């Protein structure tokens, strides 16, 4: 039995125009241009790759934070060869993540969370910094070894890695973005089967809605079904049919206080949204 092949017509000029626009005008630069001067400087958290830092428009400043999970991963990768040294680093970082988990559990404000980290995490990080420098300065570790490179990574990016000790809004890592990107990568693979750019844009929309539902603790299938059932109401009052409030719109007398708009701040009380709790006993296991 012969398989039927479907012909896909692609407008190469339109595709090239879209790709050129993406290369020439990074979205981050366009967003930064719209940042109001009276607001606090935005925080960008990323790994230490230089290409992750955008070219800033004139008059725009950002606070750069590096992802502590990326620094931690350097030691996880070489733990088999340097078990004692890596265990020490991972346990020290585990204490810091434990303090951050406590801030979420207690529902601390950003300023209260900052004070908690300054009181408890700063001494830990200072002690770790002294230990890291001693490993290289006293020639206890070969700089070109896997452990030496992991240590050099932390020392070289120490200031942006420890922004959470100086800025109330700074998270420890960007794990939430990393998890979101995995969903985008899966969507990219699915996009190979879209026939048109419009179809791909529709797929992008659904991907965003499904991920937002996950952040809100909403059932994405149930949400999309209700949008279809209440299409007229949705068109009239779209703000009442967001993933975080559509159930209140459906059942106004059964308001669930645990359901709200996704809060991407590090002090989010939902542990499934924030960074993993690396202070658990199994977190230090190599």
Secondary structure, DSSP 8 states (H G I E B T S, - for coil): -----------HHHHHHHHHHHHHS-HHHHHHHT--TTS--EEEEE-S-GGGS----TT--EEEEE-HHHHHHHHHHTTTTSHHHHHHHHHHHHHHHHHHHHHHHHT--HHHHHHHIIIIIHHHHHHHHHHHHHHHHTTSS-TTSHHHHHHHHHHHTHHHHTGGGT-TT--S--HHHHHHHHHHHHHHHHGGG-SSHHHHHHHHHHHHHHHHHHHHT--HHHHHHHHHHTHHHHHH-GGGGSTTTHHHHH-TTS--TT--S---STT-S-TTTS---TTSGGGG--
